[in-house]
């Protein structure tokens, strides 16, 4: 039995109902666990309880995503005196589409401009991408593109936590640097690769 389930098992029915009635105040695991325990105890609940919980959890995730994106965009200004960096949104998109290693070059460029050691970001991006490819090749996720998406998202989060916060700063205001250069590089590198993949699969 998990620590969470042990903890929630000690609560009364009323306390567990509070969890499922206030989804936004608790973790997803805690809410689901509370619901399962109530079912095991044969506590009578409205027939649409599970459906309501699922909707609230989805809404909660969407709101958190919007808050993150809003925070990223709130740091982008047009002040000509502000430094020019590749935005967090741009790095995120390029990392999702072309790998964390590719995105690490964009963040490294920002770090170099800020007078920090960008090569550390590139080393991380290379090692993370290499390890991720090895792991994905040995583990059958059976979920299509979701596996790589989750892996890349985790890599981006680690890069932001380890390097953006340390070298640039969470509240740092900056101008968004044009993405034409990385876009052209990505096109030159990945267009032949995608063409080759399509060619051999047909």
C-alpha positions as CSV (number, residue, x, y, z in Angstrom):
1,X,0.0,0.0,0.0
2,X,1.4,3.4,-1.0
3,X,2.1,6.1,1.6
4,X,-0.6,8.3,0.1
5,X,-3.3,5.6,0.3
6,X,-2.3,4.7,3.9
7,X,-2.6,8.4,4.8
8,X,-6.0,8.8,3.2
9,X,-7.3,5.6,4.6
10,X,-7.0,7.1,8.0
11,X,-9.4,9.9,7.1
12,X,-13.1,9.9,7.6
13,X,-15.6,9.7,4.7
14,X,-16.4,13.4,5.1
15,X,-12.7,14.3,4.8
16,X,-12.3,12.2,1.7
17,X,-15.4,13.8,0.1
18,X,-13.8,17.2,0.7
19,X,-10.9,16.0,-1.6
20,X,-13.2,15.1,-4.5
21,X,-15.3,18.2,-3.9
22,X,-12.3,20.5,-4.0
23,X,-10.2,19.1,-6.8
24,X,-8.2,22.2,-7.4
25,X,-6.8,22.2,-3.8
26,X,-5.3,18.7,-4.0
27,X,-3.0,16.7,-6.3
28,X,-4.5,14.5,-9.0
29,X,-3.2,11.4,-7.2
30,X,-4.8,12.4,-3.9
31,X,-8.2,13.1,-5.6
32,X,-8.2,9.8,-7.4
33,X,-7.1,7.9,-4.4
34,X,-9.8,9.5,-2.2
35,X,-12.4,8.6,-4.8
36,X,-11.3,5.0,-4.9
37,X,-11.3,4.7,-1.2
38,X,-14.8,6.1,-1.0
39,X,-15.9,3.5,-3.6
40,X,-14.2,0.7,-1.6
41,X,-16.2,1.9,1.5
42,X,-19.4,1.8,-0.6
43,X,-20.0,5.5,0.2
44,X,-23.0,6.7,-1.9
45,X,-21.9,9.4,-4.3
46,X,-23.7,11.2,-7.2
47,X,-23.6,9.1,-10.3
48,X,-21.7,11.8,-12.2
49,X,-18.9,12.2,-9.6
50,X,-16.2,10.5,-11.6
51,X,-17.1,12.4,-14.8
52,X,-17.1,15.7,-12.8
53,X,-13.7,14.9,-11.3
54,X,-12.2,14.1,-14.7
55,X,-13.5,17.4,-16.2
56,X,-12.1,19.4,-13.3
57,X,-8.7,17.7,-13.6
58,X,-8.5,18.4,-17.3
59,X,-9.5,22.1,-16.7
60,X,-6.9,22.3,-13.9
61,X,-4.1,21.1,-16.2
62,X,-5.2,23.5,-19.0
63,X,-5.2,26.4,-16.5
64,X,-1.7,25.5,-15.3
65,X,-0.5,25.4,-18.9
66,X,-2.0,28.8,-19.7
67,X,-0.5,30.3,-16.5
68,X,3.0,29.0,-17.6
69,X,2.7,30.3,-21.1
70,X,1.4,33.7,-19.8
71,X,4.3,33.9,-17.4
72,X,6.7,33.2,-20.3
73,X,5.1,35.9,-22.4
74,X,4.9,38.4,-19.6
75,X,8.8,38.6,-19.5
76,X,8.9,39.5,-23.2
77,X,9.1,43.3,-23.7
78,X,9.8,45.8,-26.5
79,X,12.2,47.9,-24.6
80,X,15.2,48.5,-26.9
81,X,17.5,48.6,-23.8
82,X,16.5,45.0,-22.8
83,X,18.7,42.1,-23.9
84,X,17.6,40.0,-26.8
85,X,17.1,36.3,-26.1
86,X,15.4,33.4,-27.8
87,X,12.1,33.3,-25.9
88,X,11.1,30.4,-23.7
89,X,8.2,29.7,-26.0
90,X,10.5,29.4,-29.0
91,X,12.9,27.1,-27.2
92,X,10.0,25.0,-26.1
93,X,8.6,24.6,-29.6
94,X,12.0,23.8,-31.2
95,X,12.9,21.4,-28.5
96,X,9.6,19.5,-28.9
97,X,9.8,19.4,-32.7
98,X,13.6,18.8,-33.1
99,X,14.9,17.5,-29.8
100,X,16.2,18.9,-26.5
101,X,19.7,18.9,-28.0
102,X,18.6,21.4,-30.7
103,X,16.8,23.6,-28.2
104,X,19.9,23.5,-25.9
105,X,21.8,25.5,-28.6
106,X,19.2,28.3,-28.4
107,X,19.3,28.4,-24.6
108,X,23.1,28.3,-24.8
109,X,23.1,31.3,-27.1
110,X,21.1,33.2,-24.4
111,X,23.4,32.1,-21.7
112,X,26.5,33.2,-23.7
113,X,24.8,36.6,-24.3
114,X,24.3,36.9,-20.6
115,X,28.0,36.2,-19.9
116,X,27.4,32.7,-18.6
117,X,28.8,29.3,-19.8
118,X,26.5,28.2,-22.6
119,X,28.6,25.0,-23.3
120,X,27.1,23.5,-20.1
121,X,23.7,23.7,-21.6
122,X,24.8,22.0,-24.8
123,X,26.5,19.2,-23.0
124,X,23.3,18.6,-21.0
125,X,21.2,18.7,-24.2
126,X,23.4,16.2,-25.9
127,X,23.6,13.8,-23.0
128,X,19.9,14.0,-22.2
129,X,18.9,13.4,-25.9
130,X,21.3,10.5,-26.2
131,X,20.1,8.8,-23.1
132,X,16.5,9.5,-24.0
133,X,16.9,7.9,-27.4
134,X,18.5,4.8,-25.9
135,X,15.7,4.5,-23.3
136,X,13.0,5.0,-25.9
137,X,14.6,2.3,-28.1
138,X,14.5,-0.3,-25.3
139,X,11.1,0.6,-23.8
140,X,7.9,-0.1,-25.7
141,X,5.6,2.7,-24.6
142,X,3.0,1.7,-27.2
143,X,1.7,5.3,-27.2
144,X,3.1,6.6,-30.5
145,X,4.4,10.2,-30.4
146,X,3.4,10.8,-26.8
147,X,6.5,9.1,-25.5
148,X,9.0,11.4,-27.2
149,X,6.7,14.4,-26.4
150,X,6.8,13.6,-22.7
151,X,10.5,13.0,-22.7
152,X,11.3,16.2,-24.5
153,X,9.0,18.2,-22.2
154,X,10.8,16.8,-19.2
155,X,14.2,17.8,-20.8
156,X,13.0,21.3,-21.4
157,X,11.7,21.6,-17.8
158,X,15.1,20.5,-16.5
159,X,16.9,23.0,-18.8
160,X,14.8,25.8,-17.6
161,X,15.2,24.9,-13.9
162,X,18.9,24.2,-14.1
163,X,20.1,26.9,-16.6
164,X,17.4,29.6,-17.4
165,X,16.7,30.3,-13.7
166,X,20.4,30.3,-12.8
167,X,21.9,32.1,-15.7
168,X,19.2,34.4,-16.9
169,X,16.6,34.7,-14.1
170,X,13.0,33.9,-13.8
171,X,11.8,37.5,-13.8
172,X,14.3,38.8,-16.4
173,X,12.7,41.0,-19.0
174,X,14.0,40.6,-22.5
175,X,13.2,41.2,-26.2
176,X,12.3,38.1,-28.2
177,X,15.1,37.3,-30.6
178,X,14.0,36.4,-34.2
179,X,13.9,32.6,-34.8
180,X,14.9,32.7,-38.5
181,X,18.4,31.4,-37.9
182,X,17.4,28.3,-35.9
183,X,14.5,27.7,-38.3
184,X,16.8,27.7,-41.3
185,X,19.3,25.4,-39.6
186,X,16.4,23.0,-38.6
187,X,15.2,23.0,-42.2
188,X,18.6,22.3,-43.6
189,X,19.3,19.5,-41.1
190,X,15.9,17.8,-40.8
191,X,14.3,18.1,-44.2
192,X,16.7,15.5,-45.7
193,X,16.2,13.3,-42.7
194,X,12.4,13.4,-43.0
195,X,12.6,12.9,-46.7
196,X,14.8,9.8,-46.2
197,X,12.5,8.4,-43.6
198,X,9.4,8.9,-45.8
199,X,11.4,7.3,-48.7
200,X,12.3,4.1,-46.9
201,X,8.9,3.7,-45.3
202,X,7.0,3.8,-48.6
